[in-house]
Amino acid sequence: MATKRSYGEACRFAHALDLVGERWALLVVRELLLGPKRFTDLRAGLPHASSNILSERLRDLEQGGVIQHRKLPPPAASSVYELTEWGHELEPVVTKLGAWGARSPFPPDSQEIGPDSIVLALRSLFDAEAAGELEATYELRIGEGRFWVEIAGGKLDLDRGPATGPAASIEVPDAPTFAAVLTGELPLGDALGSGTLQIEGGKQAAKRFLRLFPMPEPCAAAGQALQQVA
């Protein structure tokens, strides 16, 4: 497929970048990993992408076979974008890239983050050893979003939608608040005391759940690494 800009190499890595390397492309993929979204939903999840740029990226990704566009049947009768089966294969790429970025010696300046972003981050932060033989399902209520997270056999699965019979439900007003609790920037006790975070069901189960996603230690900055070698 010919793209607007191409590295012009037969290298498959270069070809992959031709497909998803443009600005916003992988973030569109991230927004669709948990299911189809309307254009307005994508705009809400990517507020810094203009409508024209987002439309262009969607068109490029559709032409590349990464996503597809379909119309929902009545009564919805709205159009949604979704990943193709091949496009879904990018999930481990997005997760690994997120895990790599979490170890950056220079954290991002912005604290802005969307619900899908923080929920998907659970995949890269999940500590299977700490989970042990835990088998439980949880519901996350982040703003208007609902997500279920299942832990079993040292593995984590998650998706958009309500949970069935969750061991605990955790509710926060927005994604930055949930991120702050996960990173420890907002202590859980303070969040509970102020009512910023609310738990339904087993509080101990919810507390254990939140401990399963430790933030990785950042790697040393270049200057620090040189000093350590010296």
C-alpha positions as CSV (number, residue, x, y, z in Angstrom):
1,M,0.0,0.0,0.0
2,A,1.3,3.5,-0.9
3,T,1.1,5.9,2.0
4,K,1.5,9.6,2.1
5,R,5.1,9.2,3.3
6,S,7.1,6.1,3.0
7,Y,10.6,5.0,4.1
8,G,10.8,3.3,0.7
9,E,12.4,0.1,2.1
10,A,11.6,-3.6,1.8
11,C,12.4,-4.0,5.5
12,R,9.3,-5.2,7.3
13,F,10.0,-2.9,10.3
14,A,10.1,0.1,8.0
15,H,6.9,-1.1,6.3
16,A,5.2,-1.4,9.6
17,L,6.2,2.2,10.4
18,D,4.8,3.2,7.0
19,L,1.4,1.8,8.2
20,V,1.3,3.0,11.8
21,G,4.3,5.3,12.3
22,E,2.5,8.6,11.5
23,R,1.7,10.9,14.4
24,W,-1.6,9.8,16.2
25,A,-1.8,6.4,14.3
26,L,-0.8,4.2,17.2
27,L,-2.9,6.2,19.6
28,V,-5.9,5.6,17.4
29,V,-5.0,1.8,17.6
30,R,-4.8,2.2,21.4
31,E,-8.2,3.8,21.6
32,L,-9.7,0.9,19.6
33,L,-8.1,-2.0,21.5
34,L,-11.0,-2.3,23.9
35,G,-13.7,-2.2,21.2
36,P,-15.3,-0.1,18.4
37,K,-15.7,3.7,18.8
38,R,-17.6,6.4,17.0
39,F,-15.6,9.3,15.5
40,T,-16.9,11.5,18.4
41,D,-15.6,9.0,20.9
42,L,-12.2,8.9,19.3
43,R,-12.1,12.8,19.3
44,A,-12.9,12.6,23.1
45,G,-10.1,10.1,23.6
46,L,-7.6,12.1,21.5
47,P,-8.5,15.7,22.3
48,H,-5.3,17.2,21.0
49,A,-5.8,15.7,17.5
50,S,-7.7,17.9,15.2
51,S,-10.7,16.5,13.3
52,N,-8.9,16.8,10.0
53,I,-5.8,14.9,11.2
54,L,-7.9,12.2,12.9
55,S,-9.9,11.7,9.7
56,E,-6.7,11.4,7.8
57,R,-5.2,8.8,10.2
58,L,-8.4,6.8,10.1
59,R,-8.4,6.8,6.4
60,D,-4.8,5.7,6.2
61,L,-5.3,3.0,8.8
62,E,-8.4,1.7,6.9
63,Q,-6.6,1.7,3.6
64,G,-3.7,-0.2,5.3
65,G,-6.1,-2.9,6.6
66,V,-5.5,-2.0,10.2
67,I,-9.0,-0.8,11.0
68,Q,-12.4,-1.0,9.4
69,H,-15.4,1.3,9.3
70,R,-19.0,-0.1,9.6
71,K,-22.5,1.2,10.3
72,L,-24.3,-0.2,13.2
73,P,-27.8,-1.6,12.6
74,P,-30.9,0.2,13.8
75,P,-31.8,1.6,16.3
76,A,-28.2,2.8,16.8
77,A,-27.7,3.5,13.1
78,S,-24.3,5.2,13.8
79,S,-20.9,4.5,12.3
80,V,-18.0,3.0,14.2
81,Y,-14.4,2.3,13.7
82,E,-12.9,-1.0,14.9
83,L,-9.6,-2.9,14.5
84,T,-9.4,-5.7,12.0
85,E,-8.2,-9.1,13.3
86,W,-4.8,-8.2,12.0
87,G,-5.0,-4.8,13.6
88,H,-5.7,-6.4,17.0
89,E,-2.3,-8.1,16.7
90,L,-0.8,-4.7,17.6
91,E,-2.0,-5.0,21.2
92,P,1.3,-6.6,22.5
93,V,3.2,-3.9,20.6
94,V,1.2,-1.1,22.2
95,T,1.5,-2.8,25.7
96,K,5.3,-3.4,25.4
97,L,5.9,0.1,24.1
98,G,3.9,1.5,27.1
99,A,6.0,-0.6,29.5
100,W,9.1,0.7,27.8
101,G,7.9,4.3,28.1
102,A,7.0,3.8,31.8
103,R,10.8,3.4,32.5
104,S,11.7,6.7,30.8
105,P,14.2,8.7,32.9
106,F,12.2,11.8,32.0
107,P,8.5,11.4,32.9
108,P,5.9,13.2,30.7
109,D,5.1,16.8,31.6
110,S,1.4,16.3,31.3
111,Q,-0.8,14.4,33.8
112,E,-3.6,14.1,31.2
113,I,-4.6,10.5,30.5
114,G,-7.8,8.8,29.2
115,P,-9.8,5.9,30.7
116,D,-8.7,3.4,27.9
117,S,-5.1,4.4,28.4
118,I,-4.9,3.8,32.1
119,V,-6.9,0.6,31.9
120,L,-4.6,-0.8,29.1
121,A,-1.6,0.2,31.2
122,L,-2.7,-2.4,33.7
123,R,-1.5,-5.0,31.2
124,S,2.1,-3.7,31.2
125,L,2.2,-3.1,35.0
126,F,0.6,-6.4,36.1
127,D,2.8,-8.3,38.6
128,A,1.9,-11.9,38.1
129,E,4.1,-13.1,40.9
130,A,2.3,-10.8,43.4
131,A,-1.0,-12.1,42.1
132,G,0.0,-15.7,42.9
133,E,-3.0,-18.0,42.8
134,L,-5.5,-15.1,43.0
135,E,-8.7,-15.7,41.0
136,A,-11.1,-12.8,41.0
137,T,-13.0,-10.3,38.8
138,Y,-13.1,-6.6,39.4
139,E,-15.0,-3.7,38.0
140,L,-13.5,-0.3,37.3
141,R,-15.8,2.7,37.0
142,I,-13.7,5.6,35.6
143,G,-16.0,8.6,35.0
144,E,-18.7,7.3,32.7
145,G,-16.5,4.3,31.6
146,R,-17.0,0.8,32.8
147,F,-14.3,-1.9,32.6
148,W,-13.9,-5.4,33.9
149,V,-10.6,-6.9,34.9
150,E,-10.2,-10.7,35.5
151,I,-7.2,-12.2,37.2
152,A,-6.7,-16.0,37.1
153,G,-3.7,-18.4,36.8
154,G,-1.3,-15.5,37.0
155,K,-2.8,-13.8,34.0
156,L,-4.8,-10.7,33.5
157,D,-7.6,-10.1,31.1
158,L,-9.7,-7.0,30.7
159,D,-12.2,-5.3,28.4
160,R,-14.8,-2.6,28.3
161,G,-18.1,-3.2,30.0
162,P,-19.6,-4.1,33.4
163,A,-18.2,-7.0,35.4
164,T,-20.3,-10.0,36.4
165,G,-20.1,-10.7,40.2
166,P,-17.0,-8.7,40.9
167,A,-15.0,-9.2,44.1
168,A,-14.9,-5.4,44.3
169,S,-15.8,-2.3,42.3
170,I,-13.6,0.7,42.3
171,E,-15.0,4.1,41.3
172,V,-13.1,7.3,40.6
173,P,-14.2,10.5,38.8
174,D,-11.6,10.4,36.1
175,A,-8.6,8.6,34.7
176,P,-5.9,11.0,36.2
177,T,-7.3,10.2,39.7
178,F,-7.0,6.5,39.1
179,A,-3.5,6.9,37.7
180,A,-2.5,9.0,40.8
181,V,-3.7,6.2,43.1
182,L,-1.9,3.5,41.1
183,T,1.4,5.5,41.2
184,G,1.1,6.4,44.9
185,E,1.0,10.1,44.1
186,L,-2.5,10.0,45.8
187,P,-2.3,7.7,48.8
188,L,-5.2,5.2,48.8
189,G,-6.2,6.2,52.4
190,D,-6.4,9.9,51.4
191,A,-8.5,9.0,48.3
192,L,-10.9,6.9,50.4
193,G,-11.1,9.5,53.1
194,S,-12.0,12.3,50.8
195,G,-14.5,10.2,48.8
196,T,-12.4,10.7,45.6
197,L,-12.2,6.9,45.3
198,Q,-15.1,4.7,46.4
199,I,-15.1,0.9,46.8
200,E,-18.1,-1.4,46.6
201,G,-17.7,-5.0,47.8
202,G,-14.6,-6.2,49.6
203,K,-12.3,-3.3,50.5
204,Q,-9.4,-5.7,51.2
205,A,-10.0,-7.3,47.8
206,A,-9.8,-3.9,46.2
207,K,-6.7,-2.9,48.1
208,R,-5.0,-6.2,47.0
209,F,-6.0,-5.5,43.4
210,L,-4.4,-2.0,43.5
211,R,-1.1,-3.5,44.8
212,L,-0.8,-5.7,41.7
213,F,0.4,-2.9,39.5
214,P,3.7,-1.4,40.8
215,M,5.3,1.3,38.8
216,P,8.7,0.2,37.4
217,E,11.9,1.9,38.4
218,P,12.9,4.5,35.8
219,C,16.1,3.8,33.9
220,A,19.1,6.0,34.6
221,A,19.5,9.1,32.5
222,A,22.4,9.2,30.1
223,G,24.5,11.4,32.3
224,Q,23.8,9.2,35.4
225,A,24.7,6.1,33.5
226,L,28.1,7.5,32.5
227,Q,28.8,8.5,36.1
228,Q,28.0,5.0,37.3
229,V,30.4,3.5,34.7
230,A,33.1,5.9,35.7
